[in-house]
């Protein structure tokens, strides 16, 4: 579960939210934080976010949720001892 502002969502739903937000950024590269994002009218948005869409600060909540599941380091942490990580990918 991913929680923000008193709301809790499944990790899978937040991953979908992240994909939708990424697609919007690609489609509308000039979006700013003050620009209304049409996420709430997107038919692919999981239903569990509909209550958030009724909040005035839904854009902030959505951004926080995506930030929570996005690692600071874009590389995934390896759980496999044989993994070389992403250090070698940048060389």
N, C-alpha and C positions, 0 to 999 in steps of 0.2 A: 504494500500500500504506500502511496505517496500522499502526504498531507501538507496543506497550506491553507491559512486563513479559516480554519475550522472545517474545511472540506477534506475528504479522503477519497482517493481514486486508485484504481488498480494500476499497476505498473504498465500493463499492456495498453490501457487506455491513454496513459500519458505518453507512451511511445507513439501512438497514433497521432496525438495532439502535436508532438514534436515534428512528425512528418508533415502534417498539414501546415504548421507554421513555416517550416522550411520551404514548402511548395509556394506558399504565399509570398515569402521573401524573394523567391526566384521570379515569380510572376509579376510582383510589384516591387522592384528594387528601391524605389524612392519612398517606401513606407517609413514613417517615423513613429516614435512612441506615442505621439499625439494623434496619429492617423487611426481612425477606426478600422479595425481588422475584421473582415467578414467571416471570421471563424464560426460564429454562432448561427449563421445561415447555411453553413456547409453541411450537406447531407451525410458526409462521411464522419462528422464529429460524433464521437460516442455519446449516447444519451445521458450518461452519468454527468456530463458537463453542462447540461441544460440549466440546472439550478445556478451554476456560476454565471451563465450568460445573462441572468437577471440582475446581477450585481453591477454597480456602477464601475467598479474597478476590475472587471473581468479580464481585461488585457494584462493587468499587473499580475493577477493570479495565474493566468496561463503562462506568462513569462517565468514566474517563480517556479511553477511545476516543471517546466522544461529545464530550467537551470538546475534544479535539484537532481535530475537524472542525467545531466550532462557532466561527465568528468572534467576536471580542470585540465588534465592531460588528455588530449584526444586519443591516446593509445589506451587500449584495454589492459587491465592488470592481468598478467598471465598467472594461471593456476597450474600450468604444466611446467614441471622443472626443466624440460628441454626447450622451452620457449625462450627466444632471444629478446623478446619485447620489441619495442619499436625503435630502440636506439640505432639498430642496424638499418632500419628503413630510411633513416634520415642521412645516412653516410653516403 
